[in-house]
Amino acid sequence: MPVSYPVRPHRHTRHRLVAAAAAVLLATGGLTACSGEDGPEQAVDAFLNGWHSGDLRAVGFVEATGARLSADEVAKRLKTLSGELAAAPPSLERTGEITTKGDIATARVRLTWPLPAGTRWTYDNPLRLKRGGDDRWQVIWDPAVVHEKLEEGDRLALRRETAQRAGVLDASGQPIVTPRSVVRVQVVPGEVTDVPGLVRRLDAAFKAVRPALTPPVDLSDLPKRLKQADRDAQVEVVTLRDEAYRQIKPRIYELPGTRFPTDTMMLAPTREFARALLGSVDPAQADDLQAHPDRYVRGDLVGHGGLQGSYDERLRGVPGITVITERLTPDGATEPTGAELFRSDPKAGQPVKTTLDVATQNAADAALRGQTRRSALVAVRISDGAVLAAANGPGAAGENLAFTAQVPPGSTFKMVSALGLLDRGAVTPQTTVDCPKTSEVDGRIFKNSDNFELGAVPFATDFARSCNTAFTALAPKLGPDGLAQAGRSLGLEAGWDLGADVFTGKVSANGGPTEQAAAAIGQGTTVVSPLAMAGATAAVARGRWEQPKLLLDPAPAKPAPAGPALKPESVAALKTMMRGVVTAGTGAALAKVPGEPVHGKTGTAEYDDNPAHTHAWFVGWQGDVAFAVFVEQGGSSTTSAVPIAERFLRGLAR
């Protein structure tokens, strides 16, 4: 049976009863405390605790007519009135003094409802109590207990207004990712008499679209989907950018059964534009809704991967939330009453401003276009470390290899080895260093590409022609950790705060003679990312390492401090040798690229025990742009990485 609470006792028993009640509460860990006066306070507090916990059996209830109500009935009515807010009950707090007039007491209760998107709705509400004939206080039930504008048959309902999603900006503040027009290609099954013919004509048209605008479209399952769909259904085939649709509109617009509704989507300028770095914006998927039911609803736009995923909360803003009242109809439906109880306007998202340069990114994407192997090209401005482009070839499948690959650098690391040797005074560009076909270190045979040999030549020639055997012979002069020290002076292994995931490299140190020899030519246990190597190359060109930067707003809180100035004489010698790679070495294909002189270093990196399995690299700079090219399993750098570098630099010159 529900319990109610007695009125204040006579004066001569009051102190004794208060002491007893306090002792009971201390012993049982009671949920509410006495306010110093027995009476309606206890009934109010018991009701508030019971509402929040869902157990009202400690409270007595009466209707305004005086008829008693069961706790279960009140709990049911509370849930009905709470409507769409019922899943998350409010926090409840008694405020101020309770006023009593005869057998009626009135309390003020502060309700705070947790609403979607972190919004809170707070208001004060009266709660009335009545003293019964047994001198016990009971809560007077009324829909106004939930909100003073509610009546029996009403319920609370939510309306959600999506906020405007902000874009990702380039270095000049212009939008990269912004709403762009798209066309949805659909087919109505009942209007198609020749499905194979329709599929053939659609397939031919889609293949004619420029790759930068749309990915390959697989129509192999379209006949099955058309067969399984209702005759009047609109079966989705593909969503095309408006530019792509216009390219092939004359070929598909009159095809039987086709429909072409328009829409907008948050898109970059091209399909491939910094795709892995930026991520994508898509309608909320089932796993999004399941993982964050308080954050997303069906139809919301959600960032997936890259910057769109990492900064989704900032970009999507805060949706507007409105609480209204609805009337329950006899048939179980609802209709709005027109009463708006609370409104929080949507707050538009905040953009993310990057250092990306559109022209440089387009040139990088175009340079990798058509690559079937996983590949990456990253460009950094030498003067300030800004990341200008982060491109990943089609084979990367959304993975940002430009930042996160962990692969051996091969002979591009001779740039680091040479810097270490020059810093120690072990060689100069003119020092004669023998370059035989092969060399042996503790039983391991090292050889040059295609088993070439140069004989006794200046160290600058060994560097330009990428002689492995010369560098393995010089490796002991670096000492156990000299290579690691040289790498760290160029920012490798440093803790970067970039605003995006990045691997800064791991350089071999303290290995045995064989490991030292392998590490000197970018093998062994040394692994890097293209961005780490682009940053190291920029450091050589600049004369000091500075952490690359990607985000301008929000700017990372703790970027790595700039390194000390590199030794001028070592840098000058290394620059001369890296120019020699282009004028008289393995990078000769870049000698006639328009613009300022190109400096660089090629690299072919073995990644397992099979010498035929190699990655291809090129690192270098022209003018104020340093860059790194990586092709997974690309074979010889002169036939894969160097041509990509040439296309990139020629693209920049246009």
ChimeraX attribute file (.defattr): number of C-alpha atoms within 10 A of each C-alpha:
attribute: neighborCount
match mode: 1-to-1
recipient: residues
	/A:1	9
	/A:2	15
	/A:3	16
	/A:4	24
	/A:5	23
	/A:6	18
	/A:7	17
	/A:8	15
	/A:9	15
	/A:10	8
	/A:11	8
	/A:12	8
	/A:13	10
	/A:14	13
	/A:15	11
	/A:16	10
	/A:17	14
	/A:18	16
	/A:19	10
	/A:20	10
	/A:21	14
	/A:22	14
	/A:23	11
	/A:24	12
	/A:25	14
	/A:26	10
	/A:27	9
	/A:28	8
	/A:29	9
	/A:30	11
	/A:31	10
	/A:32	15
	/A:33	15
	/A:34	14
	/A:35	12
	/A:36	9
	/A:37	13
	/A:38	18
	/A:39	21
	/A:40	30
	/A:41	24
	/A:42	20
	/A:43	23
	/A:44	27
	/A:45	21
	/A:46	23
	/A:47	23
	/A:48	22
	/A:49	19
	/A:50	18
	/A:51	20
	/A:52	14
	/A:53	10
	/A:54	17
	/A:55	15
	/A:56	23
	/A:57	18
	/A:58	16
	/A:59	26
	/A:60	26
	/A:61	26
	/A:62	20
	/A:63	14
	/A:64	14
	/A:65	8
	/A:66	12
	/A:67	10
	/A:68	15
	/A:69	16
	/A:70	16
	/A:71	21
	/A:72	14
	/A:73	12
	/A:74	18
	/A:75	16
	/A:76	13
	/A:77	19
	/A:78	20
	/A:79	20
	/A:80	18
	/A:81	27
	/A:82	23
	/A:83	17
	/A:84	16
	/A:85	20
	/A:86	16
	/A:87	10
	/A:88	12
	/A:89	18
	/A:90	22
	/A:91	15
	/A:92	19
	/A:93	16
	/A:94	19
	/A:95	12
	/A:96	9
	/A:97	11
	/A:98	15
	/A:99	13
	/A:100	14
	/A:101	8
	/A:102	8
	/A:103	14
	/A:104	17
	/A:105	21
	/A:106	19
	/A:107	19
	/A:108	18
	/A:109	20
	/A:110	16
	/A:111	21
	/A:112	16
	/A:113	18
	/A:114	18
	/A:115	18
	/A:116	19
	/A:117	16
	/A:118	10
	/A:119	14
	/A:120	15
	/A:121	17
	/A:122	15
	/A:123	11
	/A:124	16
	/A:125	17
	/A:126	15
	/A:127	21
	/A:128	22
	/A:129	25
	/A:130	24
	/A:131	21
	/A:132	17
	/A:133	8
	/A:134	10
	/A:135	16
	/A:136	20
	/A:137	29
	/A:138	28
	/A:139	26
	/A:140	24
	/A:141	22
	/A:142	20
	/A:143	19
	/A:144	16
	/A:145	19
	/A:146	21
	/A:147	19
	/A:148	14
	/A:149	13
	/A:150	21
	/A:151	16
	/A:152	13
	/A:153	15
	/A:154	22
	/A:155	28
	/A:156	24
	/A:157	21
	/A:158	17
	/A:159	11
	/A:160	17
	/A:161	14
	/A:162	20
	/A:163	19
	/A:164	17
	/A:165	25
	/A:166	21
	/A:167	23
	/A:168	24
	/A:169	22
	/A:170	20
	/A:171	19
	/A:172	12
	/A:173	15
	/A:174	14
	/A:175	19
	/A:176	24
	/A:177	24
	/A:178	18
	/A:179	16
	/A:180	14
	/A:181	15
	/A:182	21
	/A:183	21
	/A:184	19
	/A:185	21
	/A:186	18
	/A:187	23
	/A:188	19
	/A:189	23
	/A:190	16
	/A:191	14
	/A:192	17
	/A:193	11
	/A:194	9
	/A:195	17
	/A:196	12
	/A:197	12
	/A:198	18
	/A:199	16
	/A:200	11
	/A:201	13
	/A:202	19
	/A:203	16
	/A:204	13
	/A:205	17
	/A:206	24
	/A:207	14
	/A:208	11
	/A:209	19
	/A:210	13
	/A:211	17
	/A:212	16
	/A:213	18
	/A:214	20
	/A:215	15
	/A:216	12
	/A:217	13
	/A:218	11
	/A:219	15
	/A:220	10
	/A:221	10
	/A:222	17
	/A:223	14
	/A:224	11
	/A:225	14
	/A:226	20
	/A:227	12
	/A:228	10
	/A:229	14
	/A:230	13
	/A:231	14
	/A:232	12
	/A:233	13
	/A:234	18
	/A:235	20
	/A:236	16
	/A:237	18
	/A:238	15
	/A:239	20
	/A:240	21
	/A:241	23
	/A:242	18
	/A:243	17
	/A:244	20
	/A:245	24
	/A:246	13
	/A:247	14
	/A:248	17
	/A:249	14
	/A:250	11
	/A:251	15
	/A:252	19
	/A:253	14
	/A:254	10
	/A:255	16
	/A:256	17
	/A:257	19
	/A:258	19
	/A:259	19
	/A:260	18
	/A:261	10
	/A:262	14
	/A:263	14
	/A:264	14
	/A:265	18
	/A:266	20
	/A:267	25
	/A:268	21
	/A:269	17
	/A:270	18
	/A:271	15
	/A:272	24
	/A:273	26
	/A:274	28
	/A:275	25
	/A:276	23
	/A:277	23
	/A:278	24
	/A:279	21
	/A:280	21
	/A:281	20
	/A:282	15
	/A:283	16
	/A:284	17
	/A:285	15
	/A:286	10
	/A:287	9
	/A:288	17
	/A:289	15
	/A:290	11
	/A:291	10
	/A:292	10
	/A:293	13
	/A:294	13
	/A:295	15
	/A:296	21
	/A:297	19
	/A:298	12
	/A:299	11
	/A:300	19
	/A:301	22
	/A:302	21
	/A:303	23
	/A:304	19
	/A:305	20
	/A:306	21
	/A:307	23
	/A:308	23
	/A:309	16
	/A:310	17
	/A:311	20
	/A:312	22
	/A:313	16
	/A:314	17
	/A:315	24
	/A:316	24
	/A:317	20
	/A:318	24
	/A:319	25
	/A:320	19
	/A:321	22
	/A:322	19
	/A:323	20
	/A:324	18
	/A:325	24
	/A:326	23
	/A:327	21
	/A:328	18
	/A:329	11
	/A:330	8
	/A:331	6
	/A:332	7
	/A:333	9
	/A:334	16
	/A:335	11
	/A:336	15
	/A:337	13
	/A:338	10
	/A:339	13
	/A:340	15
	/A:341	16
	/A:342	14
	/A:343	15
	/A:344	16
	/A:345	14
	/A:346	17
	/A:347	16
	/A:348	18
	/A:349	19
	/A:350	20
	/A:351	21
	/A:352	24
	/A:353	22
	/A:354	26
	/A:355	23
	/A:356	25
	/A:357	19
	/A:358	19
	/A:359	14
	/A:360	24
	/A:361	24
	/A:362	22
	/A:363	23
	/A:364	32
	/A:365	29
	/A:366	19
	/A:367	24
	/A:368	28
	/A:369	19
	/A:370	12
	/A:371	18
	/A:372	14
	/A:373	15
	/A:374	19
	/A:375	29
	/A:376	34
	/A:377	33
	/A:378	31
	/A:379	33
	/A:380	29
	/A:381	22
	/A:382	27
	/A:383	15
	/A:384	14
	/A:385	24
	/A:386	24
	/A:387	28
	/A:388	27
	/A:389	28
	/A:390	32
	/A:391	33
	/A:392	33
	/A:393	31
	/A:394	22
	/A:395	17
	/A:396	19
	/A:397	12
	/A:398	19
	/A:399	21
	/A:400	25
	/A:401	30
	/A:402	31
	/A:403	25
	/A:404	19
	/A:405	23
	/A:406	18
	/A:407	23
	/A:408	29
	/A:409	31
	/A:410	28
	/A:411	29
	/A:412	26
	/A:413	27
	/A:414	24
	/A:415	27
	/A:416	27
	/A:417	25
	/A:418	30
	/A:419	26
	/A:420	26
	/A:421	22
	/A:422	20
	/A:423	20
	/A:424	13
	/A:425	11
	/A:426	13
	/A:427	20
	/A:428	18
	/A:429	19
	/A:430	12
	/A:431	14
	/A:432	17
	/A:433	23
	/A:434	19
	/A:435	27
	/A:436	18
	/A:437	19
	/A:438	17
	/A:439	17
	/A:440	14
	/A:441	15
	/A:442	9
	/A:443	8
	/A:444	12
	/A:445	11
	/A:446	18
	/A:447	20
	/A:448	18
	/A:449	15
	/A:450	7
	/A:451	11
	/A:452	15
	/A:453	20
	/A:454	16
	/A:455	14
	/A:456	15
	/A:457	15
	/A:458	18
	/A:459	23
	/A:460	25
	/A:461	23
	/A:462	26
	/A:463	26
	/A:464	23
	/A:465	23
	/A:466	25
	/A:467	28
	/A:468	28
	/A:469	25
	/A:470	29
	/A:471	26
	/A:472	25
	/A:473	18
	/A:474	19
	/A:475	26
	/A:476	16
	/A:477	15
	/A:478	23
	/A:479	17
	/A:480	18
	/A:481	15
	/A:482	23
	/A:483	28
	/A:484	24
	/A:485	17
	/A:486	22
	/A:487	25
	/A:488	20
	/A:489	24
	/A:490	29
	/A:491	28
	/A:492	26
	/A:493	17
	/A:494	18
	/A:495	15
	/A:496	21
	/A:497	19
	/A:498	18
	/A:499	21
	/A:500	17
	/A:501	15
	/A:502	21
	/A:503	22
	/A:504	26
	/A:505	26
	/A:506	20
	/A:507	23
	/A:508	23
	/A:509	18
	/A:510	13
	/A:511	16
	/A:512	11
	/A:513	17
	/A:514	19
	/A:515	21
	/A:516	29
	/A:517	26
	/A:518	23
	/A:519	30
	/A:520	30
	/A:521	30
	/A:522	30
	/A:523	25
	/A:524	20
	/A:525	16
	/A:526	23
	/A:527	22
	/A:528	24
	/A:529	27
	/A:530	33
	/A:531	29
	/A:532	28
	/A:533	30
	/A:534	30
	/A:535	33
	/A:536	32
	/A:537	30
	/A:538	31
	/A:539	26
	/A:540	27
	/A:541	24
	/A:542	19
	/A:543	20
	/A:544	20
	/A:545	26
	/A:546	24
	/A:547	26
	/A:548	29
	/A:549	25
	/A:550	24
	/A:551	23
	/A:552	17
	/A:553	14
	/A:554	14
	/A:555	16
	/A:556	15
	/A:557	9
	/A:558	11
	/A:559	16
	/A:560	15
	/A:561	13
	/A:562	13
	/A:563	16
	/A:564	12
	/A:565	13
	/A:566	19
	/A:567	13
	/A:568	13
	/A:569	12
	/A:570	21
	/A:571	22
	/A:572	13
	/A:573	17
	/A:574	24
	/A:575	16
	/A:576	13
	/A:577	26
	/A:578	24
	/A:579	22
	/A:580	24
	/A:581	27
	/A:582	24
	/A:583	19
	/A:584	15
	/A:585	22
	/A:586	21
	/A:587	29
	/A:588	17
	/A:589	17
	/A:590	22
	/A:591	18
	/A:592	14
	/A:593	17
	/A:594	16
	/A:595	12
	/A:596	12
	/A:597	15
	/A:598	25
	/A:599	26
	/A:600	27
	/A:601	31
	/A:602	33
	/A:603	30
	/A:604	30
	/A:605	28
	/A:606	23
	/A:607	19
	/A:608	10
	/A:609	7
	/A:610	8
	/A:611	10
	/A:612	13
	/A:613	16
	/A:614	22
	/A:615	25
	/A:616	28
	/A:617	34
	/A:618	31
	/A:619	32
	/A:620	29
	/A:621	27
	/A:622	18
	/A:623	14
	/A:624	15
	/A:625	24
	/A:626	31
	/A:627	32
	/A:628	31
	/A:629	34
	/A:630	33
	/A:631	28
	/A:632	23
	/A:633	19
	/A:634	23
	/A:635	20
	/A:636	21
	/A:637	26
	/A:638	20
	/A:639	12
	/A:640	20
	/A:641	30
	/A:642	27
	/A:643	19
	/A:644	26
	/A:645	27
	/A:646	19
	/A:647	18
	/A:648	25
	/A:649	24
	/A:650	17
	/A:651	18
	/A:652	17
	/A:653	13
	/A:654	8
